[in-house]
Every structure is written in C-alpha cells, then in structure tokens.
Amino acid sequence: MDALDVPAHDHRMVEQLFRDYHAAASDAQRRAVVELLVRELSRHAALEELIVHPLARTALPDGGRLVDRHLDEHKAVKRTLAELDRLDEGDARTDDLVARLRGDVEEHVRELETEFLPGLRAAVGQERFDALGRALVRAERTAPTRPHPNAPDRPPALTLAAPVAAAYDRVRDRLQGRPRT
C-alpha cells in the first residue's frame, strides 16, 4: 500500500461521516458521528505530522513552506475538533462547527491528494513512498484519538508528546465509552 492509498482511504471514510452526520435522525446519532469525526481526523492529522511531514520537509523542493502551511491548516482543524469534542449532545453550535470543519477538510484533502502526496511520491520514488505507506498503517493503531491544538506539531517534541497524548486519549475514550474504529 503506498502512502497515497492510506490517507485516501481515511479521506473517503471522513467524507462518508459528513454524509452520515447530515442523514442522522437524532441528536444522539449526530453526536456519535461527531465523536467518530473527532477520532478519525485527530488520528489522521497526527500521522501526517509524525510521519509524512518530516519526510516532505526534506524531500520536496519547497518542503518547509508547504509543511508549514499544512500545519497551519491542521491547527485550524484541531481547534474546531476540540470545540466539537467539548459540546454536549444536541448543542445548537454543532451544525455550524461541522460545516466549518467540512470546508476546511475538503480543501485540505483536495490539495493533499492532487498535489502534495503525488509531489512527494515523485520526489522520493515509489519504493520509499510504499515504505511510507507501511509506516502509516503501523502507526494508525497508536496515534492520538483526540485533538491537541496546543501540542507540539514537529519532531522532536512531537515525537515525545504524541505517545503520551495517545495513551491519555485511549484512557479517556474507554472511560467515556467512545467508539473504537
């Protein structure tokens, strides 16, 4: 599996979750979808920051600038996810936050799939890109499941903070009965 397949799969799942949110028949169903969105997008952002961005920063001609822009986008998404995560079922602000999140995510997905990752593949070659995909699959099981907008988003501090955040998130998820994906 190459490193475009893994995020593309995640992106299709998140797109389906947005459709599920709008099709939900109750506040309880919408809240369940929001919890899945928080989990999947938090994990996805953490994996990009831990695994993809360090390689892109060094391999792409303008990697530092591109990665910095992606990190700014991630920070905005994480702030929205944190707001959503704090809301109670049926909160009137949920629809607006989900709409904002969807817009931010759609733009990020388009750029990632059509420009950023294909450019990274061309820069590092298919073999290294396949290895990147395998690393993403392995890391999915241990990535943070909640947004941490104020946590470090670059190695080495990210490399130290992410496992601690992931363990904390999983304990909170279990205590709160959050869904596991």
PyMOL commands that set and color helices and strands:
alter all, ss='L'
color gray80, all
select helices_A, chain A and resi 5-23+27-59+63-86+94-124+126-140+157-175
alter helices_A, ss='H'
color red, helices_A
deselect
rebuild
show_as cartoon
